[in-house]
Amino acid sequence: MKRDDLMIAGSGLDEVRGKSRVPALLDMALSISGLLLALFMLGHLIFVSSILLGEQAMYMVTKLFEGYFLFGRAYPWLVAMVVFAVICLFFVHAALALRKFPASYRQFRVMRVHAAVLGHADTRLWLVQVYTGFAMFFLGSAHLFGMLVDPDEIGPYASADRVWGGAWAVDLLLLLAVAAHLGIGLYRLAVKWGWLEGRDAAVSRKWLKRAGLAITLVFLSLGLLSLAAYMKIGYEHRERAGERYRPATTQPAPDAPGPRIS
Ligand code: HEM
């Protein structure tokens, strides 16, 4: 028996004629979509945490994404287009990952027993990806749908009013799930494709695990601080909920009625 056949013996795959490359290609697509989402989420964290620099800073970031500094006026539908692209990527990633999820409660139990018997940290991490991925599918969909239908409801007061008005619960759970999924996902990507393996894979794996944990903790800390900042502004603004932020500038606000500045 050839080495490759020996490795898959027992799975039944060694008896299959004409082995397909499709599973490997789908796996690569899963990794690429995951990496793109991870990069997006790191950018998203910087954008959302601009609130820590003040309301004016978050307002400027919002107007930047609405194309104000390029076109001289704000177009929230530009944000909706980005949201749509992210939704597509999000669903592609979820659909590719679903192939690997247990398809029944029986399979789920077998998987848990296997993980317990193996006692292997990376297998446990894979289980965490299954749980957090499942949670993110629902929580992320709710968040993305809100951003898609109301792209003009983003801003220091609009966001703070929403968070204070109840969105904090979804945001908090989503933040916990994303922080874990992101750090573990990047670690698993590096291990899977042999990035930064160096001479001793066991040593580099230890460092990669620490790097993944550091990413999770930084993401979580900055995310929690931002969420707290939105809550504080939302609380202080509760009597005037719905009123939009007006920038401290001598120029008319980009979304103010009347003539536009060029
Ligand atoms: C282009 C797509 C997205 C846009 C425009 C967007 C925009 C925003 C904005 C403006 C906030 C501040 C709170 C609010 O206004 O409700 C926020 C918070 C948050 N978003 Fe997104 N988001 C997008 C995609 C995602 C995705 C894909 C995820 C994860 C699956 C995500 C996870 C979160 C979390 C966890 C928070 C709360 C974090 C915090 O406040 O520290 N977002 N997002």
py3Dmol code that shows the C-alpha trace and the ligand (Angstrom):
import py3Dmol

protein = """\
ATOM      1  CA  MET A   1       0.000   0.000   0.000  1.00  0.00           C
ATOM      2  CA  LYS A   2       1.349   3.474  -0.929  1.00  0.00           C
ATOM      3  CA  ARG A   3       2.053   5.967   1.911  1.00  0.00           C
ATOM      4  CA  ASP A   4      -0.904   8.250   1.007  1.00  0.00           C
ATOM      5  CA  ASP A   5      -3.240   5.276   0.872  1.00  0.00           C
ATOM      6  CA  LEU A   6      -1.943   4.073   4.215  1.00  0.00           C
ATOM      7  CA  MET A   7      -2.717   7.459   5.788  1.00  0.00           C
ATOM      8  CA  ILE A   8      -6.353   7.391   4.723  1.00  0.00           C
ATOM      9  CA  ALA A   9      -6.841   3.649   5.254  1.00  0.00           C
ATOM     10  CA  GLY A  10      -9.801   2.959   7.495  1.00  0.00           C
ATOM     11  CA  SER A  11     -11.658   6.068   6.370  1.00  0.00           C
ATOM     12  CA  GLY A  12     -12.900   4.260   3.284  1.00  0.00           C
ATOM     13  CA  LEU A  13     -11.256   6.884   1.069  1.00  0.00           C
ATOM     14  CA  ASP A  14      -8.428   4.477   0.128  1.00  0.00           C
ATOM     15  CA  GLU A  15     -10.972   2.425  -1.780  1.00  0.00           C
ATOM     16  CA  VAL A  16     -12.287   5.376  -3.792  1.00  0.00           C
ATOM     17  CA  ARG A  17     -11.016   5.511  -7.376  1.00  0.00           C
ATOM     18  CA  GLY A  18     -10.027   8.851  -8.951  1.00  0.00           C
ATOM     19  CA  LYS A  19      -9.577  10.960  -5.812  1.00  0.00           C
ATOM     20  CA  SER A  20     -11.027  14.447  -6.076  1.00  0.00           C
ATOM     21  CA  ARG A  21      -9.173  17.703  -5.476  1.00  0.00           C
ATOM     22  CA  VAL A  22     -12.422  19.485  -4.664  1.00  0.00           C
ATOM     23  CA  PRO A  23     -12.273  19.015  -0.839  1.00  0.00           C
ATOM     24  CA  ALA A  24      -8.751  20.504  -0.779  1.00  0.00           C
ATOM     25  CA  LEU A  25      -9.863  23.459  -2.933  1.00  0.00           C
ATOM     26  CA  LEU A  26     -12.875  24.060  -0.693  1.00  0.00           C
ATOM     27  CA  ASP A  27     -10.547  23.955   2.310  1.00  0.00           C
ATOM     28  CA  MET A  28      -8.307  26.565   0.716  1.00  0.00           C
ATOM     29  CA  ALA A  29     -11.370  28.738  -0.033  1.00  0.00           C
ATOM     30  CA  LEU A  30     -12.382  28.390   3.635  1.00  0.00           C
ATOM     31  CA  SER A  31      -8.939  29.597   4.719  1.00  0.00           C
ATOM     32  CA  ILE A  32      -8.870  32.527   2.261  1.00  0.00           C
ATOM     33  CA  SER A  33     -12.389  33.714   3.184  1.00  0.00           C
ATOM     34  CA  GLY A  34     -11.499  33.364   6.891  1.00  0.00           C
ATOM     35  CA  LEU A  35      -8.312  35.389   6.444  1.00  0.00           C
ATOM     36  CA  LEU A  36     -10.168  38.151   4.571  1.00  0.00           C
ATOM     37  CA  LEU A  37     -12.828  38.291   7.303  1.00  0.00           C
ATOM     38  CA  ALA A  38     -10.131  38.385  10.002  1.00  0.00           C
ATOM     39  CA  LEU A  39      -8.426  41.332   8.257  1.00  0.00           C
ATOM     40  CA  PHE A  40     -11.799  43.054   7.905  1.00  0.00           C
ATOM     41  CA  MET A  41     -12.524  42.535  11.604  1.00  0.00           C
ATOM     42  CA  LEU A  42      -9.178  44.040  12.631  1.00  0.00           C
ATOM     43  CA  GLY A  43      -9.962  47.107  10.472  1.00  0.00           C
ATOM     44  CA  HIS A  44     -13.534  47.174  11.862  1.00  0.00           C
ATOM     45  CA  LEU A  45     -12.128  47.218  15.420  1.00  0.00           C
ATOM     46  CA  ILE A  46      -9.976  50.276  14.635  1.00  0.00           C
ATOM     47  CA  PHE A  47     -12.938  52.003  12.976  1.00  0.00           C
ATOM     48  CA  VAL A  48     -15.378  51.250  15.831  1.00  0.00           C
ATOM     49  CA  SER A  49     -12.854  52.102  18.573  1.00  0.00           C
ATOM     50  CA  SER A  50     -12.297  55.592  17.087  1.00  0.00           C
ATOM     51  CA  ILE A  51     -15.036  56.527  19.610  1.00  0.00           C
ATOM     52  CA  LEU A  52     -12.327  56.252  22.298  1.00  0.00           C
ATOM     53  CA  LEU A  53     -10.670  59.310  20.725  1.00  0.00           C
ATOM     54  CA  GLY A  54     -13.925  61.230  21.009  1.00  0.00           C
ATOM     55  CA  GLU A  55     -17.206  61.764  19.185  1.00  0.00           C
ATOM     56  CA  GLN A  56     -15.580  63.981  16.555  1.00  0.00           C
ATOM     57  CA  ALA A  57     -13.056  61.235  15.650  1.00  0.00           C
ATOM     58  CA  MET A  58     -15.784  58.600  15.154  1.00  0.00           C
ATOM     59  CA  TYR A  59     -17.837  61.107  13.152  1.00  0.00           C
ATOM     60  CA  MET A  60     -14.861  61.736  10.808  1.00  0.00           C
ATOM     61  CA  VAL A  61     -14.335  57.985  10.297  1.00  0.00           C
ATOM     62  CA  THR A  62     -18.046  57.558   9.496  1.00  0.00           C
ATOM     63  CA  LYS A  63     -17.941  60.376   6.933  1.00  0.00           C
ATOM     64  CA  LEU A  64     -14.738  58.933   5.454  1.00  0.00           C
ATOM     65  CA  PHE A  65     -16.543  55.656   4.704  1.00  0.00           C
ATOM     66  CA  GLU A  66     -19.527  57.557   3.317  1.00  0.00           C
ATOM     67  CA  GLY A  67     -17.140  59.100   0.766  1.00  0.00           C
ATOM     68  CA  TYR A  68     -17.531  62.657   2.071  1.00  0.00           C
ATOM     69  CA  PHE A  69     -13.848  63.535   1.743  1.00  0.00           C
ATOM     70  CA  LEU A  70     -13.795  62.220  -1.840  1.00  0.00           C
ATOM     71  CA  PHE A  71     -17.102  63.508  -3.209  1.00  0.00           C
ATOM     72  CA  GLY A  72     -17.814  66.515  -0.956  1.00  0.00           C
ATOM     73  CA  ARG A  73     -21.021  64.944   0.360  1.00  0.00           C
ATOM     74  CA  ALA A  74     -21.949  61.841   2.298  1.00  0.00           C
ATOM     75  CA  TYR A  75     -23.381  58.759   0.558  1.00  0.00           C
ATOM     76  CA  PRO A  76     -24.417  56.151   3.166  1.00  0.00           C
ATOM     77  CA  TRP A  77     -25.204  53.670   0.356  1.00  0.00           C
ATOM     78  CA  LEU A  78     -21.415  53.330  -0.098  1.00  0.00           C
ATOM     79  CA  VAL A  79     -21.390  51.787   3.401  1.00  0.00           C
ATOM     80  CA  ALA A  80     -24.335  49.553   2.431  1.00  0.00           C
ATOM     81  CA  MET A  81     -22.290  48.274  -0.542  1.00  0.00           C
ATOM     82  CA  VAL A  82     -19.380  47.355   1.740  1.00  0.00           C
ATOM     83  CA  VAL A  83     -21.843  45.683   4.138  1.00  0.00           C
ATOM     84  CA  PHE A  84     -23.271  43.673   1.225  1.00  0.00           C
ATOM     85  CA  ALA A  85     -19.767  42.504   0.214  1.00  0.00           C
ATOM     86  CA  VAL A  86     -19.028  41.505   3.820  1.00  0.00           C
ATOM     87  CA  ILE A  87     -22.363  39.623   4.047  1.00  0.00           C
ATOM     88  CA  CYS A  88     -21.439  37.634   0.895  1.00  0.00           C
ATOM     89  CA  LEU A  89     -18.003  36.779   2.316  1.00  0.00           C
ATOM     90  CA  PHE A  90     -19.544  35.937   5.702  1.00  0.00           C
ATOM     91  CA  PHE A  91     -22.045  33.490   4.141  1.00  0.00           C
ATOM     92  CA  VAL A  92     -19.456  31.901   1.824  1.00  0.00           C
ATOM     93  CA  HIS A  93     -17.192  31.324   4.841  1.00  0.00           C
ATOM     94  CA  ALA A  94     -20.085  29.920   6.901  1.00  0.00           C
ATOM     95  CA  ALA A  95     -21.249  27.617   4.074  1.00  0.00           C
ATOM     96  CA  LEU A  96     -17.715  26.245   3.571  1.00  0.00           C
ATOM     97  CA  ALA A  97     -17.318  25.709   7.325  1.00  0.00           C
ATOM     98  CA  LEU A  98     -20.722  23.978   7.564  1.00  0.00           C
ATOM     99  CA  ARG A  99     -19.314  21.070   5.517  1.00  0.00           C
ATOM    100  CA  LYS A 100     -17.180  20.233   8.531  1.00  0.00           C
ATOM    101  CA  PHE A 101     -19.818  20.672  11.205  1.00  0.00           C
ATOM    102  CA  PRO A 102     -21.462  17.586  12.712  1.00  0.00           C
ATOM    103  CA  ALA A 103     -24.678  16.967  10.741  1.00  0.00           C
ATOM    104  CA  SER A 104     -26.633  15.349  13.592  1.00  0.00           C
ATOM    105  CA  TYR A 105     -26.693  15.217  17.374  1.00  0.00           C
ATOM    106  CA  ARG A 106     -25.172  11.718  17.139  1.00  0.00           C
ATOM    107  CA  GLN A 107     -22.194  13.038  15.155  1.00  0.00           C
ATOM    108  CA  PHE A 108     -21.875  15.934  17.607  1.00  0.00           C
ATOM    109  CA  ARG A 109     -21.655  13.489  20.533  1.00  0.00           C
ATOM    110  CA  VAL A 110     -19.083  11.323  18.712  1.00  0.00           C
ATOM    111  CA  MET A 111     -17.020  14.452  18.075  1.00  0.00           C
ATOM    112  CA  ARG A 112     -17.150  15.513  21.744  1.00  0.00           C
ATOM    113  CA  VAL A 113     -16.186  12.038  22.940  1.00  0.00           C
ATOM    114  CA  HIS A 114     -13.309  11.976  20.426  1.00  0.00           C
ATOM    115  CA  ALA A 115     -12.074  15.365  21.639  1.00  0.00           C
ATOM    116  CA  ALA A 116     -12.235  14.201  25.275  1.00  0.00           C
ATOM    117  CA  VAL A 117     -10.437  10.909  24.528  1.00  0.00           C
ATOM    118  CA  LEU A 118      -7.729  12.563  22.438  1.00  0.00           C
ATOM    119  CA  GLY A 119      -7.125  15.271  25.072  1.00  0.00           C
ATOM    120  CA  HIS A 120      -5.464  17.311  22.334  1.00  0.00           C
ATOM    121  CA  ALA A 121      -5.520  21.094  22.792  1.00  0.00           C
ATOM    122  CA  ASP A 122      -5.871  21.855  19.057  1.00  0.00           C
ATOM    123  CA  THR A 123      -8.858  19.510  18.771  1.00  0.00           C
ATOM    124  CA  ARG A 124     -10.508  21.372  21.666  1.00  0.00           C
ATOM    125  CA  LEU A 125      -9.756  24.670  19.912  1.00  0.00           C
ATOM    126  CA  TRP A 126     -11.497  23.328  16.815  1.00  0.00           C
ATOM    127  CA  LEU A 127     -14.581  22.659  18.963  1.00  0.00           C
ATOM    128  CA  VAL A 128     -14.466  26.267  20.214  1.00  0.00           C
ATOM    129  CA  GLN A 129     -14.509  27.352  16.552  1.00  0.00           C
ATOM    130  CA  VAL A 130     -17.646  25.271  15.997  1.00  0.00           C
ATOM    131  CA  TYR A 131     -19.473  26.847  18.983  1.00  0.00           C
ATOM    132  CA  THR A 132     -18.373  30.435  18.309  1.00  0.00           C
ATOM    133  CA  GLY A 133     -18.980  30.064  14.556  1.00  0.00           C
ATOM    134  CA  PHE A 134     -22.519  28.843  15.258  1.00  0.00           C
ATOM    135  CA  ALA A 135     -23.187  31.827  17.564  1.00  0.00           C
ATOM    136  CA  MET A 136     -21.641  34.303  15.117  1.00  0.00           C
ATOM    137  CA  PHE A 137     -23.853  33.074  12.301  1.00  0.00           C
ATOM    138  CA  PHE A 138     -26.992  34.345  14.094  1.00  0.00           C
ATOM    139  CA  LEU A 139     -25.559  37.314  15.999  1.00  0.00           C
ATOM    140  CA  GLY A 140     -23.439  38.512  13.031  1.00  0.00           C
ATOM    141  CA  SER A 141     -26.406  38.186  10.644  1.00  0.00           C
ATOM    142  CA  ALA A 142     -28.561  40.382  12.921  1.00  0.00           C
ATOM    143  CA  HIS A 143     -25.805  43.010  13.174  1.00  0.00           C
ATOM    144  CA  LEU A 144     -25.032  42.997   9.440  1.00  0.00           C
ATOM    145  CA  PHE A 145     -28.721  43.178   8.483  1.00  0.00           C
ATOM    146  CA  GLY A 146     -29.108  46.286  10.670  1.00  0.00           C
ATOM    147  CA  MET A 147     -26.095  47.923   8.993  1.00  0.00           C
ATOM    148  CA  LEU A 148     -27.397  46.984   5.535  1.00  0.00           C
ATOM    149  CA  VAL A 149     -30.879  48.464   5.905  1.00  0.00           C
ATOM    150  CA  ASP A 150     -29.865  51.552   7.930  1.00  0.00           C
ATOM    151  CA  PRO A 151     -26.372  52.540   6.767  1.00  0.00           C
ATOM    152  CA  ASP A 152     -27.111  56.194   7.613  1.00  0.00           C
ATOM    153  CA  GLU A 153     -27.750  55.233  11.261  1.00  0.00           C
ATOM    154  CA  ILE A 154     -24.030  55.072  11.995  1.00  0.00           C
ATOM    155  CA  GLY A 155     -22.323  57.838  13.929  1.00  0.00           C
ATOM    156  CA  PRO A 156     -21.331  58.824  17.452  1.00  0.00           C
ATOM    157  CA  TYR A 157     -24.892  59.559  18.613  1.00  0.00           C
ATOM    158  CA  ALA A 158     -26.773  57.199  16.257  1.00  0.00           C
ATOM    159  CA  SER A 159     -24.555  54.249  17.252  1.00  0.00           C
ATOM    160  CA  ALA A 160     -24.530  55.162  20.952  1.00  0.00           C
ATOM    161  CA  ASP A 161     -28.349  55.495  20.991  1.00  0.00           C
ATOM    162  CA  ARG A 162     -28.655  52.061  19.354  1.00  0.00           C
ATOM    163  CA  VAL A 163     -26.168  50.426  21.745  1.00  0.00           C
ATOM    164  CA  TRP A 164     -27.808  52.025  24.813  1.00  0.00           C
ATOM    165  CA  GLY A 165     -31.246  51.126  23.427  1.00  0.00           C
ATOM    166  CA  GLY A 166     -30.498  47.385  23.649  1.00  0.00           C
ATOM    167  CA  ALA A 167     -28.023  46.482  20.882  1.00  0.00           C
ATOM    168  CA  TRP A 168     -25.345  46.159  23.585  1.00  0.00           C
ATOM    169  CA  ALA A 169     -26.543  42.616  24.329  1.00  0.00           C
ATOM    170  CA  VAL A 170     -25.994  41.370  20.767  1.00  0.00           C
ATOM    171  CA  ASP A 171     -22.765  43.400  20.478  1.00  0.00           C
ATOM    172  CA  LEU A 172     -21.362  41.954  23.719  1.00  0.00           C
ATOM    173  CA  LEU A 173     -22.105  38.312  22.845  1.00  0.00           C
ATOM    174  CA  LEU A 174     -20.871  38.882  19.291  1.00  0.00           C
ATOM    175  CA  LEU A 175     -17.692  40.501  20.579  1.00  0.00           C
ATOM    176  CA  LEU A 176     -16.915  37.506  22.833  1.00  0.00           C
ATOM    177  CA  ALA A 177     -17.522  35.065  19.979  1.00  0.00           C
ATOM    178  CA  VAL A 178     -15.554  37.087  17.384  1.00  0.00           C
ATOM    179  CA  ALA A 179     -12.570  37.660  19.711  1.00  0.00           C
ATOM    180  CA  ALA A 180     -12.196  33.919  20.368  1.00  0.00           C
ATOM    181  CA  HIS A 181     -12.937  32.863  16.779  1.00  0.00           C
ATOM    182  CA  LEU A 182     -10.482  35.404  15.365  1.00  0.00           C
ATOM    183  CA  GLY A 183      -7.495  34.527  17.580  1.00  0.00           C
ATOM    184  CA  ILE A 184      -8.017  30.766  17.266  1.00  0.00           C
ATOM    185  CA  GLY A 185      -8.755  31.042  13.540  1.00  0.00           C
ATOM    186  CA  LEU A 186      -5.523  32.907  12.794  1.00  0.00           C
ATOM    187  CA  TYR A 187      -3.543  30.406  14.902  1.00  0.00           C
ATOM    188  CA  ARG A 188      -5.124  27.458  13.083  1.00  0.00           C
ATOM    189  CA  LEU A 189      -4.489  29.073   9.694  1.00  0.00           C
ATOM    190  CA  ALA A 190      -0.784  29.450  10.481  1.00  0.00           C
ATOM    191  CA  VAL A 191      -0.505  25.838  11.710  1.00  0.00           C
ATOM    192  CA  LYS A 192      -2.537  24.413   8.835  1.00  0.00           C
ATOM    193  CA  TRP A 193      -0.520  26.035   6.052  1.00  0.00           C
ATOM    194  CA  GLY A 194       2.838  25.833   7.853  1.00  0.00           C
ATOM    195  CA  TRP A 195       3.348  29.598   8.089  1.00  0.00           C
ATOM    196  CA  LEU A 196       6.181  30.668  10.405  1.00  0.00           C
ATOM    197  CA  GLU A 197       6.931  27.013  11.136  1.00  0.00           C
ATOM    198  CA  GLY A 198      10.688  27.527  11.466  1.00  0.00           C
ATOM    199  CA  ARG A 199      12.975  24.620  12.260  1.00  0.00           C
ATOM    200  CA  ASP A 200      11.038  23.222  15.201  1.00  0.00           C
ATOM    201  CA  ALA A 201       7.287  22.994  14.625  1.00  0.00           C
ATOM    202  CA  ALA A 202       6.591  22.245  18.309  1.00  0.00           C
ATOM    203  CA  VAL A 203       8.350  25.456  19.419  1.00  0.00           C
ATOM    204  CA  SER A 204       6.735  27.644  16.750  1.00  0.00           C
ATOM    205  CA  ARG A 205       3.316  26.180  17.578  1.00  0.00           C
ATOM    206  CA  LYS A 206       3.766  27.335  21.178  1.00  0.00           C
ATOM    207  CA  TRP A 207       4.609  30.879  20.036  1.00  0.00           C
ATOM    208  CA  LEU A 208       1.801  30.933  17.509  1.00  0.00           C
ATOM    209  CA  LYS A 209      -0.645  29.921  20.230  1.00  0.00           C
ATOM    210  CA  ARG A 210       0.566  32.824  22.394  1.00  0.00           C
ATOM    211  CA  ALA A 211       0.235  35.212  19.436  1.00  0.00           C
ATOM    212  CA  GLY A 212      -3.339  33.992  18.827  1.00  0.00           C
ATOM    213  CA  LEU A 213      -4.197  34.501  22.505  1.00  0.00           C
ATOM    214  CA  ALA A 214      -2.651  38.001  22.433  1.00  0.00           C
ATOM    215  CA  ILE A 215      -4.785  38.915  19.393  1.00  0.00           C
ATOM    216  CA  THR A 216      -7.910  37.661  21.196  1.00  0.00           C
ATOM    217  CA  LEU A 217      -7.116  39.630  24.359  1.00  0.00           C
ATOM    218  CA  VAL A 218      -6.246  42.887  22.541  1.00  0.00           C
ATOM    219  CA  PHE A 219      -9.384  42.558  20.400  1.00  0.00           C
ATOM    220  CA  LEU A 220     -11.530  41.876  23.453  1.00  0.00           C
ATOM    221  CA  SER A 221     -10.063  44.704  25.548  1.00  0.00           C
ATOM    222  CA  LEU A 222     -10.375  47.332  22.830  1.00  0.00           C
ATOM    223  CA  GLY A 223     -13.843  46.046  21.929  1.00  0.00           C
ATOM    224  CA  LEU A 224     -15.083  46.172  25.542  1.00  0.00           C
ATOM    225  CA  LEU A 225     -13.659  49.668  26.048  1.00  0.00           C
ATOM    226  CA  SER A 226     -15.397  50.866  22.862  1.00  0.00           C
ATOM    227  CA  LEU A 227     -18.672  49.246  23.867  1.00  0.00           C
ATOM    228  CA  ALA A 228     -18.415  50.974  27.259  1.00  0.00           C
ATOM    229  CA  ALA A 229     -17.765  54.311  25.506  1.00  0.00           C
ATOM    230  CA  TYR A 230     -20.894  53.891  23.308  1.00  0.00           C
ATOM    231  CA  MET A 231     -22.905  52.976  26.408  1.00  0.00           C
ATOM    232  CA  LYS A 232     -21.679  56.062  28.275  1.00  0.00           C
ATOM    233  CA  ILE A 233     -22.509  58.396  25.367  1.00  0.00           C
ATOM    234  CA  GLY A 234     -25.872  56.645  24.871  1.00  0.00           C
ATOM    235  CA  TYR A 235     -26.696  57.096  28.568  1.00  0.00           C
ATOM    236  CA  GLU A 236     -25.752  60.797  28.543  1.00  0.00           C
ATOM    237  CA  HIS A 237     -27.655  61.303  25.280  1.00  0.00           C
ATOM    238  CA  ARG A 238     -30.761  59.301  26.330  1.00  0.00           C
ATOM    239  CA  GLU A 239     -33.007  62.379  26.706  1.00  0.00           C
ATOM    240  CA  ARG A 240     -32.151  63.460  23.156  1.00  0.00           C
ATOM    241  CA  ALA A 241     -32.076  59.970  21.580  1.00  0.00           C
ATOM    242  CA  GLY A 242     -32.517  60.219  17.811  1.00  0.00           C
ATOM    243  CA  GLU A 243     -30.778  63.581  17.528  1.00  0.00           C
ATOM    244  CA  ARG A 244     -27.725  63.403  15.230  1.00  0.00           C
ATOM    245  CA  TYR A 245     -24.227  64.525  16.121  1.00  0.00           C
ATOM    246  CA  ARG A 246     -23.210  67.955  14.809  1.00  0.00           C
ATOM    247  CA  PRO A 247     -19.460  68.341  14.327  1.00  0.00           C
ATOM    248  CA  ALA A 248     -17.585  71.130  16.075  1.00  0.00           C
ATOM    249  CA  THR A 249     -16.641  72.934  12.867  1.00  0.00           C
ATOM    250  CA  THR A 250     -17.340  76.220  11.128  1.00  0.00           C
ATOM    251  CA  GLN A 251     -18.225  74.281   7.946  1.00  0.00           C
ATOM    252  CA  PRO A 252     -21.794  72.981   7.489  1.00  0.00           C
ATOM    253  CA  ALA A 253     -22.179  69.313   8.495  1.00  0.00           C
ATOM    254  CA  PRO A 254     -21.930  66.938   5.515  1.00  0.00           C
ATOM    255  CA  ASP A 255     -25.446  65.664   6.126  1.00  0.00           C
ATOM    256  CA  ALA A 256     -26.929  69.070   6.917  1.00  0.00           C
ATOM    257  CA  PRO A 257     -29.666  70.398   4.614  1.00  0.00           C
ATOM    258  CA  GLY A 258     -28.786  73.296   2.326  1.00  0.00           C
ATOM    259  CA  PRO A 259     -25.894  73.948  -0.062  1.00  0.00           C
ATOM    260  CA  ARG A 260     -23.026  71.457   0.012  1.00  0.00           C
ATOM    261  CA  ILE A 261     -19.413  72.479   0.377  1.00  0.00           C
ATOM    262  CA  SER A 262     -17.211  71.399  -2.461  1.00  0.00           C
TER     263      SER A 262
END
"""
ligand_1 = """\
43
HEM
C -19.343 46.380 6.737
C -19.923 45.719 7.743
C -20.038 46.293 9.143
C -20.283 47.573 9.547
C -20.539 48.811 8.696
C -20.264 47.568 10.990
C -20.435 48.695 11.785
C -20.426 48.716 13.159
C -20.660 49.885 13.979
C -20.944 51.272 13.462
C -20.561 49.502 15.267
C -20.731 50.411 16.524
C -22.026 50.116 17.227
C -23.252 50.365 16.362
O -23.298 51.324 15.586
O -24.197 49.542 16.468
C -20.257 48.091 15.275
C -20.053 47.323 16.402
C -19.741 45.985 16.386
N -19.624 45.165 15.289
Fe -19.830 45.723 13.371
N -20.004 46.301 11.421
C -19.860 45.482 10.329
C -19.585 44.135 10.314
C -19.390 43.360 11.436
C -19.121 41.940 11.437
C -18.993 41.052 10.175
C -19.005 41.569 12.718
C -18.718 40.204 13.272
C -19.285 39.114 12.798
C -19.178 42.757 13.546
C -19.107 42.777 14.914
C -19.309 43.901 15.705
C -19.198 43.907 17.148
C -18.837 42.706 18.027
C -19.471 45.207 17.572
C -19.447 45.735 19.023
C -18.004 45.974 19.325
C -17.725 47.172 20.141
O -18.547 48.089 20.240
O -16.642 47.203 20.663
N -19.416 43.817 12.724
N -20.177 47.622 13.979
"""
view = py3Dmol.view(width=600, height=400)
view.addModel(protein, "pdb")
view.setStyle({"model": 0}, {"cartoon": {"style": "trace"}})
view.addModel(ligand_1, "xyz")
view.setStyle({"model": 1}, {"stick": {}})
view.zoomTo()
view.show()
